[in-house]
Amino acid sequence: MGRNKRRWWITGVENMRFVDIIEKKRQKEALTTEEIQWWIQKYTAGEIPDYQVSALLMAIVLNGMTVRETADLTMAMMHSGDMIDLKEIRGLKVDKHSTGGVGDKTTLVLGPMLAACGIKIAKMSGRGLGYTGGTLDKLESIEGFNCYLDEKAFIRQVNDIGIAVIGQTEQLVPADKKLYALRDVTGTVASIPLIASSVMSKKLAAGADMIELDVKYGEGAFMQTPADALELAQMMISLGEACGKKVRAMITDMNEPLGRAVGNALEVKEAIETLYGRGPEDLTELCLRGGSVILVEAGLAVDEAEGRRRMQQVLEDGSAIRKLKAMVAAQGGNASWIDDTESFPKAACVTPFIAEKDGYIEQVRALEIGRLAMEIGAGRERKEDAIQPETGIVLGKKTGDRVAKGDVLAWVHHNRPLDVLWKERLYGAFVWSDRETAQKQLIYKMI
């Protein structure tokens, strides 16, 4: 995709040895700007082996990085490939990023809502891996949808209808692609400096004026506590603002799935229902709050209350769902599926799981629900695995709900028989209480 090729080629480091960099970080010392630039340049070029970089990544996980080191790593990765120029897109260009979660279909709802309010959504998304879903996989469950546009078509579409969601170009931040693949198989994903630099290098290279981050915490997220999520969000905000970008963040709970649907086609259908004003309360609230903040920052609302009213209005008057239809049609998808969600692919079997006792739901464990959905085809353990878009789990009960014996806890959409252990794990994903349980606080903080 079009582009300013900008690479940092550093000099004066011909005698640098990578083993010395590993040793330095093992000793808890800060790496210099030049050492970080040299490392990223050489690794991207294939001149440093994976086993050595794995050692450095583990040292970073154990010993951390300073704010300056993290900024240097972000900049080095950002300049490892193409930089995208979106200046031909008229108006404020916004990108949204979630740090990953189970049932997170926010982009499919929030993007059309903001586009209907006049914001330009020029977004590059990724695919799912493991228990976290990918926006591209969800969109490709719509017949004919094309996630790959060339630069001119991408810019033209955003100018014409206000929104385009496409796959990330291969030459955008290639250093991060290599590093993330290595982190994924070496147990070095959950590191605040590594997560922050990975996210922000891609977002800064992608050219948006404003970035909204949904930083999740809980058992279904990389960050386990609100404090960890807050630290990550503040670091990413600092990195973005240092590059002249407006960055805002929501800290949100991922101890249970977002919405009720987990699985690609099922989540698209739930997003459509939400745009028609009939979606689950937690997903709707997340989009209203997040969108209202963006409208204020863009100068399209005087305060969050007005921003919320505008976001609600585009749901009520149908302009948000029309934006989704327009995007789907522009990218080759069958937009009639938006009106008739029965057209989406269907699993061979839909099995209800019935409550065997009375009580209250204390928690629906997001991580286990995500893993179970992946195992029946809704996700991929390896990048080369095929997705079965029609498969997944739809929750009948969530945290705080009262349950009577015989109620449906969940509907499982599957193509192959479910074994006894899988069924036991699904029942085990529902944590019970004998007394009424408060509903969870979805949004911990806005910063």
C-alpha positions in Angstrom: 0.0 0.0 0.0 1.3 3.5 -0.9 3.9 4.6 0.8 6.8 6.5 2.0 9.7 4.1 2.4 11.6 5.4 5.4 14.2 3.2 7.0 16.7 4.0 9.7 20.0 2.8 8.4 22.5 3.4 11.3 26.2 3.7 11.0 29.2 3.2 13.3 28.1 -0.1 14.7 30.0 -2.5 12.4 31.6 -4.2 15.4 28.5 -4.6 17.5 27.7 -8.1 18.7 24.2 -9.3 19.5 25.4 -11.5 22.3 26.6 -8.4 24.1 23.2 -6.9 23.8 21.6 -10.0 25.3 24.1 -10.0 28.1 23.5 -6.3 28.8 19.7 -6.8 29.1 20.3 -9.9 31.2 22.3 -7.7 33.6 19.2 -5.3 33.7 21.0 -2.5 31.9 19.2 -0.2 29.4 20.0 -0.7 25.8 21.1 2.4 23.8 19.1 3.8 20.9 21.8 2.6 18.5 21.7 -0.9 19.9 17.9 -1.1 19.5 18.0 0.3 16.0 20.8 -2.1 15.0 19.0 -5.1 16.5 15.7 -4.4 14.6 17.5 -3.6 11.3 19.6 -6.7 11.4 16.8 -9.0 12.5 14.4 -7.7 9.9 17.1 -8.4 7.3 17.4 -12.0 8.5 21.0 -11.5 9.9 20.3 -12.4 13.5 19.0 -15.9 14.3 15.7 -16.5 16.1 17.4 -18.3 19.0 19.4 -15.2 19.9 16.4 -12.9 19.6 14.4 -15.3 21.7 17.0 -14.9 24.5 16.8 -11.1 24.3 13.0 -11.2 24.4 13.0 -13.3 27.5 15.5 -11.0 29.1 13.1 -8.1 28.3 10.1 -10.0 29.8 12.1 -10.6 33.0 13.9 -7.3 33.4 11.7 -4.8 31.5 12.6 -1.7 29.4 12.7 1.9 30.3 10.2 4.4 28.7 13.0 5.6 26.5 13.9 2.1 25.4 10.3 1.3 24.6 10.0 4.5 22.6 13.2 3.6 20.7 11.9 0.1 20.0 8.6 1.5 18.7 10.3 3.9 16.4 12.7 1.3 15.1 9.9 -1.1 14.3 7.7 1.6 12.8 10.5 2.6 10.3 11.3 -1.1 9.4 9.0 -1.0 6.4 6.4 1.2 4.7 4.8 4.3 6.2 1.2 4.9 4.9 0.2 8.4 3.9 -3.5 9.1 4.4 -3.4 12.9 3.7 -5.6 12.4 0.7 -8.5 11.3 3.0 -10.5 14.4 4.0 -11.4 14.9 7.6 -10.2 13.4 10.9 -9.0 9.8 10.4 -9.5 7.5 13.4 -8.1 4.0 14.1 -9.3 1.8 16.9 -7.3 -1.0 18.5 -8.3 -3.7 21.0 -5.6 -5.6 22.8 -7.6 -8.7 22.2 -10.5 -10.5 23.8 -13.2 -13.2 23.5 -16.3 -12.1 21.6 -14.9 -8.7 20.8 -16.7 -7.5 17.7 -16.5 -3.8 18.6 -15.0 -2.6 15.3 -18.0 -3.9 13.4 -20.3 -1.7 15.5 -18.3 1.3 16.5 -16.7 1.9 13.1 -20.1 2.3 11.2 -21.5 4.4 14.1 -18.6 6.8 13.9 -18.7 6.9 10.1 -22.3 7.8 10.3 -21.3 10.7 12.6 -18.8 12.1 10.1 -15.6 10.5 11.3 -13.3 8.8 8.8 -12.5 5.2 9.7 -9.4 4.0 7.8 -8.6 0.8 9.6 -6.3 -2.1 9.0 -7.1 -5.2 11.1 -5.7 -8.6 11.7 -6.7 -12.2 11.9 -7.4 -14.2 15.0 -4.9 -16.6 16.6 -5.7 -18.8 19.6 -8.8 -17.8 21.6 -8.8 -14.2 20.4 -10.9 -13.5 17.3 -9.8 -11.5 14.2 -11.8 -8.8 12.6 -10.8 -10.0 9.1 -12.0 -13.5 9.8 -15.3 -12.1 11.0 -15.8 -10.0 7.9 -14.9 -12.8 5.6 -17.8 -14.8 6.9 -19.9 -12.5 4.6 -20.2 -13.9 1.1 -17.7 -12.2 -1.3 -16.2 -9.7 1.2 -12.7 -8.6 0.1 -10.3 -7.6 2.9 -7.5 -6.6 0.5 -7.8 -3.3 -1.3 -5.1 -1.4 -3.1 -4.1 2.0 -1.8 -6.2 4.1 -4.3 -9.3 2.0 -3.6 -8.8 2.2 0.1 -8.5 6.0 0.1 -11.4 6.4 -2.3 -13.7 4.2 -0.2 -12.9 6.1 3.0 -13.5 9.4 1.2 -16.7 8.2 -0.4 -18.5 6.4 2.4 -16.4 7.1 5.5 -15.1 3.6 6.4 -12.9 0.8 5.1 -11.6 -2.1 7.1 -8.8 -4.0 5.3 -5.9 -6.4 6.0 -2.5 -5.1 7.0 -0.1 -4.7 4.1 2.9 -7.2 4.2 5.4 -4.3 4.2 3.9 -2.4 7.1 6.1 -2.9 10.1 7.7 -6.2 9.0 9.9 -6.2 12.2 6.8 -6.5 14.3 5.5 -9.4 12.2 8.7 -11.3 12.8 9.0 -10.5 16.4 5.3 -11.2 17.2 5.5 -14.7 15.5 8.6 -15.4 17.6 7.0 -14.1 20.9 3.9 -16.2 20.3 6.0 -19.5 20.4 8.5 -18.5 23.1 6.2 -17.4 25.9 7.2 -13.8 25.6 3.9 -12.1 24.6 2.8 -10.8 28.0 5.3 -7.9 28.4 4.1 -4.3 28.7 7.1 -2.8 26.7 6.8 -5.5 24.0 3.0 -5.2 23.7 3.1 -1.4 23.7 5.8 -1.1 21.0 4.1 -3.8 18.9 0.7 -2.1 18.9 1.9 1.5 18.5 4.5 0.8 15.8 1.7 -0.5 13.6 -0.8 2.2 14.5 1.7 5.0 14.0 2.9 3.6 10.6 -0.7 3.3 9.5 -1.2 7.1 9.4 -4.4 7.8 11.4 -4.7 11.2 13.2 -6.3 9.7 16.3 -6.1 6.3 17.9 -8.6 4.8 20.4 -7.3 1.9 22.4 -9.5 -0.7 24.2 -7.0 -2.1 26.7 -8.5 -5.2 28.3 -7.7 -7.0 31.6 -8.8 -10.2 33.1 -8.4 -13.9 32.5 -9.2 -13.6 28.8 -6.7 -10.8 28.2 -2.9 -10.4 28.2 -3.1 -8.0 31.2 -4.4 -9.7 34.3 -5.3 -6.7 36.5 -6.7 -3.2 35.9 -3.4 -1.8 37.2 -1.4 -3.6 34.6 -3.9 -2.5 31.8 -3.6 1.1 33.0 0.2 0.9 32.9 0.1 -0.5 29.3 -2.5 2.1 28.2 -0.5 5.0 29.7 2.6 3.8 27.9 0.9 3.5 24.6 -0.7 7.0 25.0 2.8 8.5 25.7 4.2 6.8 22.6 1.5 8.1 20.4 1.5 11.6 21.7 5.3 11.8 21.3 4.6 11.3 17.6 1.9 14.0 17.4 -1.1 11.7 17.5 -4.2 12.0 19.7 -4.5 8.8 21.7 -7.3 7.9 24.1 -7.9 4.6 25.9 -10.6 2.6 27.7 -9.7 0.1 30.3 -12.2 -2.7 30.0 -13.0 -6.0 31.7 -12.4 -9.3 29.8 -13.1 -11.8 32.6 -16.2 -12.8 30.5 -16.9 -12.6 26.8 -18.1 -9.3 25.3 -21.7 -9.7 24.2 -23.1 -13.2 23.9 -21.7 -14.5 20.6 -18.3 -16.1 20.2 -17.4 -17.2 16.7 -17.0 -15.4 13.4 -20.4 -15.4 11.6 -22.2 -15.5 15.0 -20.4 -12.3 16.0 -21.1 -10.5 12.8 -24.8 -11.3 13.2 -24.7 -9.9 16.8 -22.9 -6.8 15.5 -25.7 -6.3 13.0 -28.3 -6.7 15.7 -26.5 -4.1 17.7 -26.5 -1.6 14.8 -30.2 -2.2 14.6 -30.5 -1.2 18.3 -31.1 -4.8 19.5 -27.7 -5.8 20.7 -26.4 -6.9 24.1 -26.2 -4.3 26.7 -22.4 -4.5 27.4 -21.4 -4.3 23.7 -23.8 -1.4 23.1 -22.5 0.5 26.1 -18.9 0.0 25.2 -19.5 1.5 21.7 -21.6 4.4 23.0 -18.9 5.4 25.6 -16.0 4.9 23.2 -17.7 6.8 20.4 -18.7 9.7 22.6 -15.1 10.3 23.6 -13.9 10.3 20.0 -16.6 12.8 18.9 -15.6 15.2 21.7 -11.9 14.9 20.7 -12.9 15.5 17.0 -14.8 18.6 17.9 -18.1 17.1 16.8 -19.6 17.2 20.3 -19.2 19.6 23.1 -19.1 16.9 25.8 -19.6 13.2 26.2 -23.3 13.6 26.9 -23.8 15.2 23.5 -21.5 12.6 21.9 -23.6 9.8 23.4 -26.8 11.3 22.1 -25.3 11.5 18.6 -24.1 7.9 18.8 -27.6 6.8 19.9 -29.2 8.8 17.1 -27.3 7.0 14.3 -28.5 3.7 15.8 -32.1 4.9 15.9 -32.3 6.5 12.5 -30.6 3.6 10.7 -27.6 5.6 9.4 -25.1 3.4 11.2 -26.4 0.1 9.7 -26.5 1.8 6.3 -22.8 2.5 6.7 -22.1 -1.1 7.4 -24.1 -2.1 4.3 -22.2 0.5 2.2 -18.8 -0.8 3.4 -19.7 -4.5 2.7 -21.0 -3.6 -0.8 -18.0 -1.5 -1.6 -15.7 -4.4 -0.6 -17.5 -6.9 -2.8 -19.6 -8.5 0.0 -23.2 -9.5 -0.3 -24.9 -6.6 1.5 -28.3 -8.3 1.4 -27.0 -10.5 4.2 -27.1 -7.5 6.5 -30.9 -7.4 6.0 -31.3 -11.2 6.1 -28.9 -12.7 8.6 -30.3 -16.1 8.0 -28.2 -16.1 4.9 -25.0 -16.5 6.9 -23.5 -20.0 7.0 -25.0 -22.3 9.6 -23.4 -25.1 11.5 -24.6 -28.7 11.1 -25.8 -28.8 14.7 -26.9 -26.3 17.3 -26.9 -27.9 20.8 -28.4 -26.2 23.8 -26.6 -26.7 27.2 -29.2 -26.8 29.9 -28.8 -25.7 33.5 -29.1 -28.6 35.9 -29.8 -26.5 39.0 -31.1 -23.2 40.2 -28.6 -20.4 41.2 -26.8 -17.3 40.0 -24.0 -16.9 37.5 -21.0 -15.4 39.3 -18.7 -15.4 36.2 -18.5 -16.8 32.6 -14.9 -17.6 32.2 -13.7 -15.8 29.0 -10.5 -17.7 28.5 -12.2 -21.1 28.6 -15.1 -20.1 26.4 -12.6 -18.8 23.9 -10.6 -22.0 23.9 -13.7 -24.1 23.6 -14.9 -22.1 20.6 -11.5 -22.4 19.0 -11.5 -26.2 19.4 -14.7 -26.6 17.5 -13.5 -24.5 14.6 -14.2 -20.9 15.5 -10.5 -20.1 15.9 -7.0 -21.3 14.9 -4.2 -22.6 17.0 -1.7 -22.2 14.1 -1.7 -19.5 11.5 -2.3 -22.0 8.7 -5.4 -23.5 10.4 -8.7 -23.0 8.5 -11.6 -21.2 10.2 -15.1 -22.6 10.2 -17.1 -19.3 10.3 -20.4 -20.9 11.3 -19.1 -22.5 14.5 -19.0 -21.0 18.0 -20.9 -20.5 21.2 -23.8 -18.2 22.0 -24.3 -17.5 25.7 -27.7 -17.8 27.2 -26.7 -16.5 30.6 -24.0 -14.1 31.8 -22.6 -12.7 35.0 -25.3 -11.6 37.4 -28.1 -13.6 35.8 -30.5 -15.7 37.8 -30.8 -19.3 36.5 -33.6 -21.8 36.9 -33.1 -25.4 36.3 -33.8 -26.1 32.7 -32.7 -22.7 31.4 -30.3 -22.6 28.5 -26.8 -21.7 29.6 -25.4 -21.6 26.0 -26.1 -22.8 22.5 -23.2 -24.5 20.7 -22.9 -24.2 16.9 -20.8 -27.2 15.8 -20.1 -29.4 12.8 -18.7 -32.5 14.6 -19.7 -34.3 17.7 -18.8 -32.8 21.1 -16.9 -35.2 23.4 -17.7 -35.7 27.0 -14.7 -33.7 28.3 -15.5 -30.7 26.0 -19.0 -30.7 27.4 -17.8 -30.9 31.0 -15.4 -28.0 30.4 -18.3 -25.9 29.0 -20.3 -26.4 32.1 -17.2 -25.6 34.1 -16.8 -22.3 32.4 -19.9 -21.1 34.3 -19.0 -20.2 37.8 -22.1 -20.5 40.1 -23.2 -18.8 43.3 -26.1 -19.5 45.7 -26.8 -15.8 46.1 -27.4 -12.9 43.8 -24.3 -11.6 42.1 -23.6 -8.1 40.9 -23.1 -7.5 37.2 -19.5 -6.8 36.3 -18.3 -3.2 35.7 -17.4 -3.3 32.0 -15.5 -0.1 31.7 -12.9 0.4 34.5 -11.5 3.7 33.4 -11.3 6.1 30.5 -8.0 7.9 30.0 
